[in-house]
Amino acid sequence: MLTTSLSLKRQSWLVAAACMVADGAFVILLGCETWQNWLTLALTLTVDAALAGPARLSGYVAFAHAAVPVTTILIGNDTPANDAGILIAGYRAGAWLHGASAVASLVVLSASLLACTLIMQRRFELGLVSMVKAAVLPFLVGRYTTARRAYLAELERRSELERRDAREAVTRAITNERSSIARDLHDVIVHHVSAIGLHAGAARLGLPAGNTKVETSLRSVETASRAAMVDLRHLLDLLHGDNPEGARQPGLDNLDELFDGVRSAGVPTQFAVSGTQREVPESLGITVYRIVQEMLTNALRHGDHSGVSVSLDYEPDSLTVSSANRIGAGRETSGTARRGLVGIRNRAGLFTGRTEAGVDPDGVTWRTSVRFPL
């Protein structure tokens, strides 16, 4: 804003200087032998310099320019003085003034030009032409410029309102779609997960004493269903646009909970961290958690349950998470496994991560690795 103001100030001084040079040179070239010529030159340069003044003074500047030709005639000098300055003064009056001050400026400039032409030429029609050329026309051009500027500003304002309305419409559509998804999740998924937890609890309570293995499995089902309910509630809050205090998404600090859940299902797990641990963005921590969760899920579904190992490797410029498990006999690495890998790749892609997955040369070990640049 300050730069624009300084630029406008420099331009106004440039216009004033150009008028001073044009009008002053014209007076000097016609001759400055008498004191009347020198007074005319001084008055011309003074009113032309006033053109660099603030726009709010345009009315006073127009009155001053209208007074100079009349003054020069009254002191006996018929040399044209501030012709260029009068043009600019008329333009400024039309561009910046409104109401009575604008009309008064136009009337004074027109009257001055008409009167001077009548006195010197004694022809009314020449006075009218001079008045229209040097006063009315610049005033109308100034008026047109201001109106056009206001019109363009109005177009810009309307365009901005339309863009804002479009953004709000898209936001409303996204919000409505999220609410619809949240309702579906709540009505279908939450109901089924709740039923799983209730039935597992009822089955555990109905078991005869001493059946420890089945009781442990059922208790794991209950724990997993409760954890799923918590994650679903977080997801529903996010879809509804809510993020209450304490509803934090799980991250790297919660990885042990995932391994505890897998161990309770009877699958041995190994988790190793190498390199110098460092702080990572919370969003990346959430992504790594979800990727590890998907790796363990794939190992449970498609592995031989002999065990799964997960490693987290911190390097100076990257973070790598990888898993390895043996493929179960007769199990295929397609269908849900492929969907799980697509989910891993999509999550990794948000952080320009590179995903590699496939069977080792031994033909029985499935390995998945995701490397995130830091």
N, C-alpha and C positions, 0 to 999 in steps of 0.2 A: 504493500500500500504506500509506504514512504517512497519507494523507488518510482512508482507511478506519479506521485505528487511532484517529485523533483523533476521528472521528465516533462510534465505539463508546464511547470514553471519555466524550465529552459526554453521550451517551444514558444511560450508567450513572450519571453524576452527576445527571442529570435524574430518573431513577427514585428514586435515594436522596433527593433533595430533596423529591420528591412524598411519599415515605413519612414523612420528617421533618415535613412540614407536616401531613399527615393525622393521624399518631399524636400529634405534639406538640400540635396544636390540640385533639384529643380529651381529652388529659390536662388541659390548661389550662381547657377549658370545664367539666370536672367539678370544678374547684377546686384551687387550690394553696395551701391554708392551712397545711399542716404541712410539716415537713422531709421526711417520707416522700414527699409528693407531688412536692416539688422534686427529690428523689433519683430518683424514678421517671421524671420528665421528662428529667433528665440522662442516665440510662441508656438511655432510649428513643431520644433524639436521637443518642447515641454509636453504638449498634448499627445504627441506620438509616443513619448516615453511612458505616459500614463496608461497606454494600452497594455503594458505588462502588469498592471495592477490586478487585484482580485476581481473575480467575476461579479461579486456583489456590488462593485462600484461602477459597473458598466453604464448605468444611467448618468452618473456625474461625468464620466468620460465622454459620453455622447453630447451632453450639454456643452462641455468645454470645446469639443471639436466644432460644434455648431457656432460657437461664439467667435472662433478665430477668423473665418472669412469676413464676418460682419465687422470685426474690429479692424482688420487690415484695410477695409474700404473706408471706414470712418476716419482712419488716420491718414488717408490720402494715398494708399498704396493699392493699386489694382492688380498686383502680381498674384497668380494662383498660389495658394499656400499648401494646405494639408489635404490634398485630394485623396491620396492613398489612405491617410489616417481616417478620413470620413467614411470610406468604404468599410474599413475594419471596425470602426465604432458602430456603424449601422448593423453589421453582422453580429457583433457581440450583444447588442441590444436585443436583436431578434432571438439569439440563441439562449441567452441567460436570463432575460427579464420577463416578467409576467404581469398581467393586469395593467393598472394605471401607469406604472413606471415604464413599461414597454411602449404603451401608446404615446406617452409624453415624449419619450426619447425619439420615436419616429416622427412625431409632429414637429419637434424642435429642429431636427436635422433637415426635414423636408422644407420647413419654412425658411431656414437659413439659406439653403441652396436656391430656393425659388426667389427669395428676396435679392440675393447677390446677383443672380442672372438678370433679373428685371432692372436692377440699378445699372449694371454694366452693359447689357445688351439691349435693354428696353423692349424685349420681346417675350410675351407671356408664354407662348408655346415652347420656346427654348427653355424657359424656366421649368415648365412641367416635365420636359424630357430630362433635364438635368436632375430634377428631384427624383424621378423614377429610377434613373440609372444609378445615381450615387447614394440614395437613401432608401427608397422603397425596395428595390431589388436585393441589396445586401441584407436588409431586414428580413425579407421573405426567405432568402436562402438560409439565414440563421434559424428561422422558425422551422423550416423543413428539416434541417439537420437535427434539431432537438427532437422533433416529432419522430423522425426515423430512428434516432437512437432509443427513444422510449419504446417504439414499436418493436425493435430488435430485443430490447430488454424484456418486454412482455412475452415475446416468442420464446426467449430463453427460459423465462420463469415457467411458462406453460410446459415447455419440454421437460424441465426438471420435475415438475409436478407429475407429468405422465410417466417419467422414469421411476419416480418414487412410488406412484400407484402400481406400476407393473411389478416392482420389487415386492411391494406389500402383497399383491395378488399371488405372486409365486410363494412368498412366505406363508400366506394363509393356506395355499394348496398343499404345501409341504407339511404344515401343521395338521391339516385335516387328514392327510394320508398317514402321518405318524399316529394320529389318534385312532384311525381305523385299524392300523397294524397292532397298536397297543390293545385295542378292544378284542381283536382276534386272539392275540396271545393270552390275554386274561381269561377269555371265555373258554378257550380250548386247551392250550398248553398248561396253563396254571392249574386248571381243573384236573388234568390227567396226572401231573406231577404230584399234586396234593393227594390224589387217590392212591398213587404208588406208595407214598410215604405212609398213609393211613393203613393200607393193606399190609405193608411190611411190618408195621408196628403191631397190628392185630395178630399177624402170623407169629411174630416173635413171642408175644405174650401167651399165645396158645400152645407153644412148644412144651413138650415134657422136659423135665429137668434133666440136665446132663448132656443135652445135644449142643455142645459148645460151638462146633464148627458152623452148623446151620444158623445158630443164634448170632454168631459173629457176622455172617454174611448178611442176614436180615438187618442187623444194626447198621452195617455199611450202607445198605440200600436206604435206610431211614436218613442217615447222615448225608448221603449224596443227594437225596430228594430235598432236604432242607437247604443244602448249599445251592442247589438249582433254583429253589424258590427265592433265595436271597439275590442270586444273579438276575433272575427274571424280574424281581422288583426293581433292581437298579436299572435294568433295561427299560422297563415300563416308565420309570421316572424320567429317563432320558428321552424317550419317545414323546412323553407328555410335556417335555421342556422343563421339567423340574430336576433340580439337583440339590436336595436338602443337605444340610450340614451333616457330615458323618456318612453320607452315601457315596463313599469313595470307591472307585473301581479297584479290583485287586491288581497288584503289581509284583515286582521281583521279591518283595518281602513276604509274599504269600505263596511262594512256590512249594514250600514244605507241606502246605495243606494238600496240594495236589498229590504229592508222593505218598502222604499218609493215606489218602483215599484209595490209591492203587494198591498199596501194601495190604490194606484191610480187605481187599478183594482177593488176596492170596497170590499176588504177583510181586516178586522181589524187584526192587528198584534201586538204582544207584544214581547219585547226583554228585557231580564234581564241578568245582569252580576253579579255574586257573587264570593266571595273570593278575594284575593289580586292579582290584575293583574300583570303580569310579561312579560318580553320579551320572545318571542318564535322565533324559526328559521323562516326565511322568507318563506321557502318551506312549513313548517307546516301551516303558516298563509294562504298561497294560498290554501292549501288543505282544511282547515276549511271553507274558503270562498266558495269553490266549493261545499262542503258538505251541507252547509246552503242553498246555491242556489238550490241544488237538493231537499232538504227537503221542501222548499217553493214551488217549482214546483210541487212536488207530492201533497202538500196540495191544490194547486189551481186545479189540475186535478181531484183529487179523494176526496176532502173534500166537506163539505156542505156550504163552504164560510161563515160560522158563525165566523170564526177567527182562527188564528194559533199563537201559542206561542213558542218562541225559547229562550233557556237559555244557557249561557256560564258560566261554573263553574270552577274556578281556585282552584286547591288543591295543597298542597305542592309537590306532586309527580305525578300529572296528570292534564289533561285538558279535560273536558267533555262538549260536545255540544249535546243538545237534543231538540226535537220538539214534539208538540202535537197538534192534530186537530181532529175534529169530522168527521167521514166518511159520505159522502153524501149518501142520500137515493138511492138505486138501483145501486150504484157504487161498482165495484169489485176491490180488492187489488191485481190485477194480471196484466199480460201484461207489459205495460210501467212502472207500479209501481215496478214490480219485477226487470226490467232492471235498474230502478233508484237505487234500493237497492243494486244491484250487483255493480253498479258504486261507491256507497258510500263505500261498503265493500272493493272494490279494492283500492280506494284512502286511506282508513284507514289502510289497510294492509301494505302500503308502510312505515308507521310509527309504525308498530306493534300495531295499534289501534284495539279495540274490539267493534264490532257493534251489537246492539240489536234492534230488530224492531218487532212490532206486535200490536195486539188489546188488550186494557186494559180489565179487568174483566167486565166493564160495557157494553162491546160489541159494543160501538159506538165511542170510542176514539182510534185513531191510534197514537202510540208513537214510535219515533225513537231516539236512543241514541248511541253516539260514544265516547268512552273514549280513550284518547291518554296518554301513560305514558310519563312523563317528567323526 
